[in-house]
Amino acid sequence: MDILSNEKNLKKALTQQQNEINDYTIYKALAKCQKDKENKEIFGKIANEEKGHYDFWYGITKQHLNAQKLLVWWYILLVRLFGTSFALKSLEKREAGAEEFYKELFVIYPESRKIYHQEVQHEFELIDMLNDKKLVYAGAIVLGMNDALVELTGTLSGIAFAFDKSLVVGLTGLIMGIAASLSMAGSAYLEAKENPSETIKPLTYSLYTGVSYIITTAILVAPFFIFETMAYSLIVMFLCAFLAILSYTFYISVAKDLSFSKRVIQMSAITFGVAIISFLIGYLVKTYLGIEI
């Protein structure tokens, strides 16, 4: 019996067919706007494969489907904002849910085995070959963000116990953060100059480092300008720090196929470990030296 004579399976097939025409449209649009010749060829190759997949499903369902324009524009926007690796690997991971359905089709439609292989392996390999400038500078973002998280959470936790006014803590953290971001940007520039690379421009690398540090600083000190109570400020600061860790780790784990949970645990342990030690130092300073502002 034809597996698609079942209404549920027909619906699955149409869903897969819709995904293929969406993906084809996305890759085709990206190929047209690429300046990098290699990227243009890779996008074109994937687009042709997706069109072949769509044609396969059309041969089964006999129904024409149009790309969902809103979804297409959404993924193109993600590429613009976060780079090709993150956006396209997110796109391709939708196919994971189709694994069992494809396996059901192997016997009835042998060609589906080839399509399944392309979906779960070949296209990921092609995406890994892309020249993703945003991912190239991910190291600079890590440098700025990690340093800001560790240094600022530690600093703010330490002086929060020594000082009694949230505004004083916030202003102190902001001044230190701005100074540190300029220092980090300068160090990143020199590092990039001393280790020349065809893909990394020293000035751009330093800007990514400094800007990521400043943004992280702004996020961490904001609670101290909003809340008058020190306890609320600290709680919200730690929450913001954890959300920042989750957000960046999610990005890098998708873009580089890394373990999400392992990286979250590592970054959280370092960040909050330093903060706790600094908090204890602040407590000792206030208790035994009597410093209070």
C-alpha positions as CSV (number, residue, x, y, z in Angstrom):
1,M,0.0,0.0,0.0
2,D,1.3,3.5,-0.9
3,I,2.4,5.2,2.3
4,L,0.9,8.5,1.1
5,S,-2.6,7.0,0.8
6,N,-2.6,7.6,4.5
7,E,-3.8,11.2,5.2
8,K,-1.3,11.7,8.0
9,N,1.6,10.6,5.8
10,L,0.4,12.8,3.0
11,K,0.4,15.8,5.4
12,K,4.0,14.9,6.3
13,A,5.0,14.8,2.7
14,L,3.4,18.2,2.0
15,T,5.3,19.6,5.0
16,Q,8.6,18.3,3.6
17,Q,7.7,19.6,0.2
18,Q,7.0,23.1,1.7
19,N,10.3,23.0,3.5
20,E,12.1,22.2,0.3
21,I,10.6,25.1,-1.7
22,N,11.3,27.5,1.2
23,D,14.9,26.4,1.4
24,Y,15.3,26.6,-2.4
25,T,14.0,30.1,-2.4
26,I,16.3,31.2,0.5
27,Y,19.4,29.7,-1.0
28,K,18.7,31.1,-4.4
29,A,18.1,34.6,-3.0
30,L,21.4,34.4,-1.0
31,A,23.3,33.2,-4.1
32,K,22.2,36.3,-6.1
33,C,23.4,38.8,-3.5
34,Q,26.8,37.1,-2.7
35,K,30.0,38.9,-3.7
36,D,32.2,36.0,-2.7
37,K,32.5,33.8,-5.7
38,E,32.9,30.6,-3.7
39,N,30.0,31.4,-1.5
40,K,27.8,32.1,-4.6
41,E,28.7,28.7,-6.0
42,I,28.0,26.9,-2.8
43,F,24.6,28.6,-2.3
44,G,23.8,27.8,-6.0
45,K,24.7,24.1,-5.5
46,I,22.5,23.8,-2.3
47,A,19.6,25.6,-4.0
48,N,19.7,23.2,-7.0
49,E,19.7,20.2,-4.5
50,E,16.7,21.7,-2.7
51,K,14.9,22.2,-6.0
52,G,15.5,18.5,-6.8
53,H,14.1,17.5,-3.4
54,Y,11.0,19.7,-4.1
55,D,10.5,18.0,-7.5
56,F,10.8,14.6,-5.9
57,W,8.0,15.4,-3.4
58,Y,5.9,17.0,-6.1
59,G,6.1,13.8,-8.1
60,I,4.5,12.1,-5.1
61,T,1.9,14.6,-3.9
62,K,1.1,16.1,-7.4
63,Q,0.5,19.5,-5.6
64,H,2.3,22.8,-6.5
65,L,3.4,24.8,-3.4
66,N,4.8,28.3,-3.2
67,A,7.5,29.5,-0.8
68,Q,6.4,31.2,2.4
69,K,7.7,34.7,1.8
70,L,7.7,35.7,5.5
71,L,9.8,32.7,6.5
72,V,12.2,33.3,3.6
73,W,12.7,36.9,4.6
74,W,13.2,35.9,8.2
75,Y,16.1,33.6,7.4
76,I,17.7,36.1,5.1
77,L,17.5,38.6,8.0
78,L,19.1,36.1,10.3
79,V,22.0,35.7,7.8
80,R,22.4,39.5,7.7
81,L,22.4,39.8,11.5
82,F,24.2,36.7,12.7
83,G,26.0,35.3,9.7
84,T,25.5,32.4,7.4
85,S,26.7,29.5,9.6
86,F,24.2,30.3,12.4
87,A,21.2,31.0,10.2
88,L,21.6,28.2,7.7
89,K,22.5,25.5,10.2
90,S,19.3,26.5,12.1
91,L,17.5,26.1,8.8
92,E,18.9,22.7,8.0
93,K,18.3,21.4,11.5
94,R,14.6,21.4,10.8
95,E,15.3,18.4,8.6
96,A,16.1,16.3,11.7
97,G,12.4,15.9,12.4
98,A,12.0,14.3,9.0
99,E,14.5,11.5,9.7
100,E,12.0,8.8,10.7
101,F,9.6,9.7,7.9
102,Y,12.4,9.5,5.3
103,K,13.4,6.1,6.6
104,E,9.8,4.8,6.2
105,L,10.0,5.9,2.5
106,F,13.3,4.1,1.7
107,V,11.6,0.9,0.7
108,I,8.7,2.4,-1.3
109,Y,10.7,5.3,-2.8
110,P,14.4,4.4,-3.0
111,E,15.3,7.9,-4.2
112,S,14.4,9.2,-0.8
113,R,17.5,7.6,0.7
114,K,19.7,9.9,-1.5
115,I,17.7,12.9,-0.4
116,Y,17.9,12.0,3.2
117,H,21.7,11.6,2.9
118,Q,22.0,15.1,1.4
119,E,19.8,16.7,4.0
120,V,21.6,15.3,7.1
121,Q,25.1,15.3,5.8
122,H,26.0,16.8,2.5
123,E,24.4,20.2,3.0
124,F,26.0,20.7,6.4
125,E,29.4,20.0,4.8
126,L,28.7,22.6,2.1
127,I,27.6,25.2,4.8
128,D,30.9,24.5,6.6
129,M,32.8,25.6,3.5
130,L,31.2,29.0,3.4
131,N,33.3,32.1,4.2
132,D,31.3,33.5,7.1
133,K,32.9,36.8,8.2
134,K,30.8,37.1,11.3
135,L,31.9,33.6,12.5
136,V,35.5,34.5,11.7
137,Y,35.3,37.4,14.2
138,A,33.4,35.2,16.8
139,G,36.7,34.9,18.7
140,A,36.8,38.7,19.2
141,I,33.3,38.7,20.5
142,V,34.2,35.8,22.9
143,L,37.2,37.8,24.1
144,G,35.2,41.0,24.8
145,M,32.2,39.3,26.2
146,N,33.9,36.8,28.4
147,D,36.3,39.4,29.9
148,A,33.4,41.8,30.6
149,L,31.3,39.1,32.2
150,V,34.1,37.8,34.5
151,E,35.6,41.2,35.3
152,L,32.4,43.2,35.7
153,T,30.4,40.7,37.6
154,G,33.3,40.2,40.0
155,T,33.9,43.9,40.3
156,L,30.3,44.9,40.8
157,S,29.8,42.1,43.3
158,G,32.8,43.1,45.3
159,I,32.1,46.8,45.5
160,A,28.3,46.2,46.0
161,F,29.0,44.9,49.5
162,A,31.5,47.7,50.2
163,F,29.2,50.5,49.1
164,D,25.6,51.1,50.1
165,K,24.4,53.0,47.1
166,S,23.4,51.2,43.9
167,L,24.0,54.4,41.8
168,V,27.6,54.6,43.1
169,V,28.1,50.9,42.2
170,G,26.6,51.4,38.7
171,L,28.7,54.6,37.9
172,T,31.8,52.9,39.2
173,G,31.2,49.8,37.1
174,L,30.3,51.9,34.0
175,I,33.5,54.0,34.2
176,M,35.6,50.8,34.7
177,G,33.8,49.1,31.9
178,I,34.4,51.9,29.4
179,A,38.1,52.1,30.3
180,A,38.5,48.3,30.1
181,S,36.8,48.1,26.7
182,L,39.2,50.7,25.3
183,S,42.1,48.7,26.8
184,M,40.7,45.4,25.4
185,A,40.2,46.9,21.9
186,G,43.8,48.1,21.9
187,S,45.1,44.8,23.0
188,A,43.0,43.0,20.4
189,Y,44.3,45.2,17.7
190,L,47.9,44.6,18.6
191,E,47.2,40.8,18.9
192,A,45.7,40.8,15.4
193,K,48.7,42.8,14.0
194,E,51.2,40.4,15.5
195,N,49.4,37.4,14.1
196,P,48.5,38.5,10.6
197,S,45.7,36.6,8.8
198,E,44.1,37.0,5.4
199,T,40.6,36.7,6.8
200,I,41.0,39.0,9.9
201,K,41.5,42.7,9.7
202,P,43.1,44.1,12.9
203,L,40.9,47.2,13.2
204,T,37.7,45.2,12.7
205,Y,38.8,42.6,15.2
206,S,39.5,45.3,17.8
207,L,36.1,46.9,17.1
208,Y,34.3,43.6,17.6
209,T,36.2,43.1,20.9
210,G,35.6,46.6,22.2
211,V,31.9,46.8,21.2
212,S,31.1,43.4,22.7
213,Y,32.8,44.5,25.9
214,I,30.8,47.8,26.0
215,I,27.5,46.1,25.3
216,T,28.0,43.5,28.0
217,T,29.1,46.3,30.4
218,A,25.9,48.2,29.7
219,I,23.7,45.1,30.3
220,L,25.4,44.4,33.6
221,V,25.4,47.9,35.1
222,A,21.9,48.8,34.0
223,P,20.2,47.2,37.1
224,F,22.1,49.5,39.4
225,F,20.7,52.5,37.7
226,I,17.1,51.1,37.8
227,F,16.9,49.7,41.3
228,E,17.7,51.5,44.5
229,T,17.9,48.3,46.6
230,M,21.3,46.7,46.3
231,A,20.0,43.2,46.6
232,Y,17.6,43.6,43.6
233,S,20.4,45.1,41.6
234,L,22.7,42.2,42.2
235,I,20.0,39.6,41.5
236,V,19.0,41.2,38.2
237,M,22.7,41.6,37.3
238,F,23.3,37.9,37.8
239,L,20.2,37.1,35.8
240,C,21.3,39.3,32.9
241,A,24.8,37.7,33.0
242,F,23.3,34.3,32.8
243,L,21.0,35.3,29.9
244,A,24.0,36.7,28.1
245,I,25.9,33.5,28.6
246,L,22.9,31.5,27.3
247,S,22.4,33.7,24.3
248,Y,25.9,33.7,23.1
249,T,26.5,30.0,23.8
250,F,23.4,29.1,21.9
251,Y,24.7,31.1,18.9
252,I,28.2,29.6,18.9
253,S,26.9,26.1,19.6
254,V,24.7,26.2,16.5
255,A,27.1,28.0,14.3
256,K,30.1,25.8,15.2
257,D,28.3,22.5,16.1
258,L,29.6,22.6,19.7
259,S,28.1,21.3,22.9
260,F,25.6,23.9,24.3
261,S,25.3,22.5,27.9
262,K,29.0,22.0,28.4
263,R,29.9,25.6,27.3
264,V,27.1,27.1,29.5
265,I,28.4,25.2,32.5
266,Q,32.0,26.3,31.9
267,M,31.2,30.0,31.3
268,S,28.8,30.1,34.2
269,A,31.2,28.4,36.6
270,I,34.0,30.9,35.8
271,T,31.8,34.0,35.8
272,F,29.9,33.3,39.0
273,G,32.9,31.7,40.7
274,V,34.8,35.0,40.3
275,A,31.7,37.0,41.4
276,I,31.4,35.0,44.6
277,I,35.1,35.4,45.5
278,S,34.8,39.1,44.8
279,F,31.7,39.4,46.9
280,L,33.5,37.8,49.8
281,I,36.4,40.2,49.5
282,G,33.9,43.1,49.5
283,Y,32.4,41.7,52.7
284,L,35.8,41.4,54.4
285,V,36.7,45.0,53.3
286,K,33.5,46.4,54.7
287,T,33.6,44.3,57.9
288,Y,37.2,44.8,58.9
289,L,38.2,48.1,57.2
290,G,34.8,49.8,57.7
291,I,34.7,51.4,54.2
292,E,31.2,52.6,53.4
293,I,30.0,55.1,50.9
